[in-house]
Amino acid sequence: MKENNNSKQVLLSVLGVAILVVAVVGVSFAAFTYTGRGQVENIITTGSITMNYDEPENGIKLTDALPMTDPQGKALTGLNNTFDFTVTASVTGSATIDYAIIAIPDEGNSGTALTDATVKVYLTDSTTDTDDASSTGVGNTTSPAILNTLASSDTASSAGVPSSLGGYVLATGTYSGASNTDSYRLRMWMADTATAPTTSETYKLRVNVYGQANAQ
């Protein structure tokens, strides 16, 4: 009988360890999943702000680009020339959310012709974008702007943008109310004042949205 009790205790101990391992693995997986989602979604205490996009990558890329005028750049269309995304915010109660749309140069950019000082960006409302030079810009790009002339992402701390992110502010604003949705289109091209690359170069921007609730 004593041996049976010992066997039961060993069995229960083994089962207890197994359950603990499963619990730990489950928690680790949940944490990993949240980290992945965090690149495009910020959950905050009084609401949420989410960025959605249809392209394969979260950003826009120039490859072997040549200089072009602003009217040419503003008329760019199609895959690899434009990046469409939607920002959606849900706010509870009387709270408001300060948000910022940030363009972040990719760490792999290493060209000498395509740089923050030679590429231009232009953000429009995609619901009213006419796909031609008459499109109207929004935020800090009401006119096409050289990327490094835009405000640093460090200036958007009220929207919860991490310090020393190394990005540029495309647009900022405040959301309130239960449902808010804005659709955007970003274009990027090489400024006509820049010198064309003499070798193959690629320049990529990532686009993230950040939001933070105001104190009540």
Contacts in CASP RR format, 6 or more apart in sequence:
PFRMAT RR
TARGET T0000
AUTHOR 0000-0000-0000
METHOD contacts of the structure
MODEL  1
MKENNNSKQVLLSVLGVAILVVAVVGVSFAAFTYTGRGQVENIITTGSIT
MNYDEPENGIKLTDALPMTDPQGKALTGLNNTFDFTVTASVTGSATIDYA
IIAIPDEGNSGTALTDATVKVYLTDSTTDTDDASSTGVGNTTSPAILNTL
ASSDTASSAGVPSSLGGYVLATGTYSGASNTDSYRLRMWMADTATAPTTS
ETYKLRVNVYGQANAQ
39 58 0 8 1.000
39 208 0 8 1.000
40 50 0 8 1.000
40 51 0 8 1.000
40 52 0 8 1.000
40 53 0 8 1.000
40 58 0 8 1.000
40 208 0 8 1.000
40 209 0 8 1.000
41 48 0 8 1.000
41 49 0 8 1.000
41 50 0 8 1.000
41 51 0 8 1.000
42 48 0 8 1.000
42 49 0 8 1.000
42 50 0 8 1.000
42 160 0 8 1.000
42 209 0 8 1.000
42 210 0 8 1.000
42 211 0 8 1.000
42 212 0 8 1.000
44 97 0 8 1.000
44 211 0 8 1.000
44 212 0 8 1.000
44 213 0 8 1.000
45 213 0 8 1.000
46 91 0 8 1.000
46 92 0 8 1.000
46 93 0 8 1.000
46 95 0 8 1.000
46 97 0 8 1.000
46 213 0 8 1.000
46 216 0 8 1.000
47 89 0 8 1.000
47 90 0 8 1.000
47 91 0 8 1.000
47 92 0 8 1.000
47 95 0 8 1.000
47 97 0 8 1.000
47 213 0 8 1.000
48 89 0 8 1.000
48 90 0 8 1.000
49 87 0 8 1.000
49 88 0 8 1.000
49 89 0 8 1.000
49 90 0 8 1.000
49 97 0 8 1.000
49 99 0 8 1.000
49 175 0 8 1.000
49 209 0 8 1.000
49 210 0 8 1.000
49 211 0 8 1.000
50 87 0 8 1.000
50 88 0 8 1.000
50 89 0 8 1.000
50 209 0 8 1.000
51 58 0 8 1.000
51 85 0 8 1.000
51 86 0 8 1.000
51 87 0 8 1.000
51 88 0 8 1.000
51 207 0 8 1.000
51 208 0 8 1.000
51 209 0 8 1.000
52 85 0 8 1.000
52 86 0 8 1.000
52 88 0 8 1.000
53 59 0 8 1.000
53 83 0 8 1.000
53 84 0 8 1.000
53 85 0 8 1.000
53 86 0 8 1.000
53 207 0 8 1.000
54 84 0 8 1.000
55 79 0 8 1.000
55 83 0 8 1.000
55 84 0 8 1.000
58 206 0 8 1.000
58 207 0 8 1.000
58 208 0 8 1.000
59 83 0 8 1.000
59 186 0 8 1.000
59 204 0 8 1.000
59 205 0 8 1.000
59 206 0 8 1.000
59 207 0 8 1.000
60 80 0 8 1.000
60 82 0 8 1.000
60 83 0 8 1.000
60 186 0 8 1.000
60 187 0 8 1.000
60 188 0 8 1.000
60 204 0 8 1.000
60 205 0 8 1.000
60 207 0 8 1.000
61 80 0 8 1.000
61 202 0 8 1.000
61 203 0 8 1.000
61 204 0 8 1.000
61 205 0 8 1.000
62 114 0 8 1.000
62 119 0 8 1.000
62 188 0 8 1.000
62 189 0 8 1.000
62 190 0 8 1.000
62 202 0 8 1.000
62 203 0 8 1.000
62 204 0 8 1.000
63 80 0 8 1.000
63 200 0 8 1.000
63 201 0 8 1.000
63 202 0 8 1.000
64 197 0 8 1.000
64 200 0 8 1.000
64 201 0 8 1.000
64 202 0 8 1.000
65 114 0 8 1.000
65 189 0 8 1.000
65 190 0 8 1.000
65 197 0 8 1.000
65 201 0 8 1.000
65 203 0 8 1.000
66 190 0 8 1.000
66 196 0 8 1.000
67 190 0 8 1.000
67 191 0 8 1.000
67 192 0 8 1.000
67 193 0 8 1.000
67 194 0 8 1.000
67 195 0 8 1.000
67 196 0 8 1.000
68 189 0 8 1.000
68 190 0 8 1.000
68 192 0 8 1.000
69 192 0 8 1.000
70 120 0 8 1.000
70 133 0 8 1.000
70 143 0 8 1.000
70 144 0 8 1.000
70 192 0 8 1.000
71 133 0 8 1.000
72 133 0 8 1.000
72 189 0 8 1.000
73 120 0 8 1.000
73 122 0 8 1.000
73 133 0 8 1.000
73 144 0 8 1.000
73 187 0 8 1.000
73 189 0 8 1.000
74 122 0 8 1.000
74 132 0 8 1.000
74 133 0 8 1.000
74 134 0 8 1.000
74 135 0 8 1.000
74 144 0 8 1.000
74 187 0 8 1.000
75 131 0 8 1.000
75 132 0 8 1.000
75 133 0 8 1.000
76 82 0 8 1.000
76 187 0 8 1.000
76 189 0 8 1.000
77 131 0 8 1.000
81 187 0 8 1.000
82 185 0 8 1.000
82 186 0 8 1.000
82 187 0 8 1.000
83 185 0 8 1.000
83 186 0 8 1.000
83 187 0 8 1.000
83 188 0 8 1.000
83 207 0 8 1.000
84 126 0 8 1.000
84 183 0 8 1.000
84 184 0 8 1.000
84 185 0 8 1.000
84 186 0 8 1.000
85 183 0 8 1.000
85 184 0 8 1.000
85 186 0 8 1.000
85 207 0 8 1.000
86 181 0 8 1.000
86 182 0 8 1.000
86 183 0 8 1.000
86 184 0 8 1.000
87 99 0 8 1.000
87 101 0 8 1.000
87 181 0 8 1.000
87 182 0 8 1.000
87 183 0 8 1.000
87 184 0 8 1.000
87 209 0 8 1.000
88 179 0 8 1.000
88 180 0 8 1.000
88 181 0 8 1.000
89 97 0 8 1.000
89 99 0 8 1.000
89 175 0 8 1.000
89 179 0 8 1.000
89 180 0 8 1.000
89 181 0 8 1.000
89 211 0 8 1.000
90 178 0 8 1.000
90 179 0 8 1.000
90 180 0 8 1.000
91 97 0 8 1.000
91 175 0 8 1.000
91 176 0 8 1.000
91 177 0 8 1.000
91 178 0 8 1.000
91 180 0 8 1.000
91 213 0 8 1.000
92 178 0 8 1.000
93 177 0 8 1.000
94 176 0 8 1.000
94 216 0 8 1.000
95 176 0 8 1.000
95 213 0 8 1.000
95 214 0 8 1.000
95 216 0 8 1.000
96 174 0 8 1.000
96 175 0 8 1.000
96 176 0 8 1.000
96 213 0 8 1.000
96 214 0 8 1.000
97 174 0 8 1.000
97 175 0 8 1.000
97 176 0 8 1.000
97 211 0 8 1.000
97 212 0 8 1.000
97 213 0 8 1.000
97 214 0 8 1.000
98 158 0 8 1.000
98 159 0 8 1.000
98 160 0 8 1.000
98 172 0 8 1.000
98 173 0 8 1.000
98 174 0 8 1.000
98 211 0 8 1.000
98 212 0 8 1.000
98 214 0 8 1.000
99 159 0 8 1.000
99 172 0 8 1.000
99 173 0 8 1.000
99 174 0 8 1.000
99 175 0 8 1.000
99 209 0 8 1.000
99 210 0 8 1.000
99 211 0 8 1.000
99 212 0 8 1.000
100 153 0 8 1.000
100 156 0 8 1.000
100 159 0 8 1.000
100 160 0 8 1.000
100 161 0 8 1.000
100 169 0 8 1.000
100 171 0 8 1.000
100 172 0 8 1.000
100 173 0 8 1.000
100 209 0 8 1.000
100 210 0 8 1.000
100 211 0 8 1.000
101 123 0 8 1.000
101 169 0 8 1.000
101 170 0 8 1.000
101 171 0 8 1.000
101 172 0 8 1.000
101 184 0 8 1.000
101 207 0 8 1.000
101 208 0 8 1.000
101 209 0 8 1.000
102 153 0 8 1.000
102 156 0 8 1.000
102 161 0 8 1.000
102 165 0 8 1.000
102 167 0 8 1.000
102 168 0 8 1.000
102 169 0 8 1.000
102 170 0 8 1.000
102 207 0 8 1.000
102 208 0 8 1.000
102 209 0 8 1.000
102 210 0 8 1.000
103 121 0 8 1.000
103 147 0 8 1.000
103 150 0 8 1.000
103 167 0 8 1.000
103 168 0 8 1.000
103 170 0 8 1.000
103 186 0 8 1.000
103 205 0 8 1.000
103 206 0 8 1.000
103 207 0 8 1.000
104 153 0 8 1.000
104 165 0 8 1.000
104 166 0 8 1.000
104 167 0 8 1.000
104 168 0 8 1.000
104 205 0 8 1.000
104 206 0 8 1.000
104 207 0 8 1.000
104 208 0 8 1.000
105 116 0 8 1.000
105 147 0 8 1.000
105 166 0 8 1.000
105 167 0 8 1.000
105 203 0 8 1.000
105 204 0 8 1.000
105 205 0 8 1.000
105 206 0 8 1.000
106 203 0 8 1.000
106 204 0 8 1.000
106 205 0 8 1.000
106 206 0 8 1.000
108 204 0 8 1.000
109 115 0 8 1.000
109 202 0 8 1.000
109 203 0 8 1.000
109 204 0 8 1.000
111 197 0 8 1.000
111 201 0 8 1.000
111 203 0 8 1.000
112 197 0 8 1.000
112 201 0 8 1.000
113 190 0 8 1.000
113 194 0 8 1.000
113 195 0 8 1.000
113 196 0 8 1.000
113 197 0 8 1.000
113 198 0 8 1.000
113 201 0 8 1.000
114 190 0 8 1.000
114 197 0 8 1.000
114 201 0 8 1.000
114 202 0 8 1.000
114 203 0 8 1.000
115 203 0 8 1.000
116 146 0 8 1.000
116 147 0 8 1.000
116 148 0 8 1.000
116 168 0 8 1.000
117 146 0 8 1.000
117 147 0 8 1.000
117 148 0 8 1.000
118 146 0 8 1.000
118 190 0 8 1.000
118 191 0 8 1.000
118 194 0 8 1.000
119 146 0 8 1.000
119 147 0 8 1.000
119 188 0 8 1.000
119 189 0 8 1.000
119 190 0 8 1.000
119 191 0 8 1.000
119 203 0 8 1.000
119 205 0 8 1.000
120 144 0 8 1.000
120 145 0 8 1.000
120 146 0 8 1.000
120 147 0 8 1.000
120 188 0 8 1.000
120 189 0 8 1.000
120 190 0 8 1.000
120 191 0 8 1.000
121 141 0 8 1.000
121 144 0 8 1.000
121 145 0 8 1.000
121 147 0 8 1.000
121 150 0 8 1.000
121 168 0 8 1.000
121 170 0 8 1.000
121 186 0 8 1.000
121 187 0 8 1.000
121 188 0 8 1.000
121 205 0 8 1.000
122 135 0 8 1.000
122 137 0 8 1.000
122 141 0 8 1.000
122 144 0 8 1.000
122 145 0 8 1.000
122 186 0 8 1.000
122 187 0 8 1.000
122 188 0 8 1.000
123 137 0 8 1.000
123 138 0 8 1.000
123 139 0 8 1.000
123 140 0 8 1.000
123 141 0 8 1.000
123 170 0 8 1.000
123 171 0 8 1.000
123 184 0 8 1.000
123 185 0 8 1.000
123 186 0 8 1.000
123 187 0 8 1.000
124 135 0 8 1.000
124 136 0 8 1.000
124 137 0 8 1.000
124 138 0 8 1.000
124 184 0 8 1.000
124 185 0 8 1.000
124 187 0 8 1.000
125 136 0 8 1.000
125 137 0 8 1.000
125 138 0 8 1.000
125 182 0 8 1.000
125 183 0 8 1.000
125 184 0 8 1.000
125 185 0 8 1.000
126 183 0 8 1.000
126 184 0 8 1.000
126 185 0 8 1.000
127 183 0 8 1.000
128 136 0 8 1.000
129 135 0 8 1.000
129 185 0 8 1.000
136 142 0 8 1.000
137 143 0 8 1.000
138 171 0 8 1.000
138 184 0 8 1.000
139 170 0 8 1.000
139 171 0 8 1.000
139 172 0 8 1.000
140 150 0 8 1.000
140 151 0 8 1.000
140 169 0 8 1.000
140 170 0 8 1.000
140 171 0 8 1.000
141 150 0 8 1.000
141 170 0 8 1.000
141 171 0 8 1.000
146 191 0 8 1.000
147 168 0 8 1.000
147 205 0 8 1.000
148 168 0 8 1.000
150 168 0 8 1.000
150 169 0 8 1.000
150 170 0 8 1.000
151 168 0 8 1.000
151 169 0 8 1.000
152 166 0 8 1.000
152 167 0 8 1.000
152 168 0 8 1.000
152 169 0 8 1.000
153 161 0 8 1.000
153 165 0 8 1.000
153 166 0 8 1.000
153 167 0 8 1.000
153 168 0 8 1.000
153 169 0 8 1.000
154 161 0 8 1.000
154 163 0 8 1.000
154 164 0 8 1.000
154 165 0 8 1.000
154 166 0 8 1.000
155 169 0 8 1.000
156 169 0 8 1.000
156 172 0 8 1.000
156 210 0 8 1.000
157 163 0 8 1.000
158 212 0 8 1.000
159 172 0 8 1.000
159 173 0 8 1.000
159 210 0 8 1.000
159 211 0 8 1.000
159 212 0 8 1.000
160 210 0 8 1.000
160 211 0 8 1.000
160 212 0 8 1.000
161 210 0 8 1.000
162 210 0 8 1.000
170 186 0 8 1.000
170 207 0 8 1.000
171 184 0 8 1.000
174 214 0 8 1.000
186 205 0 8 1.000
186 207 0 8 1.000
188 205 0 8 1.000
190 196 0 8 1.000
END
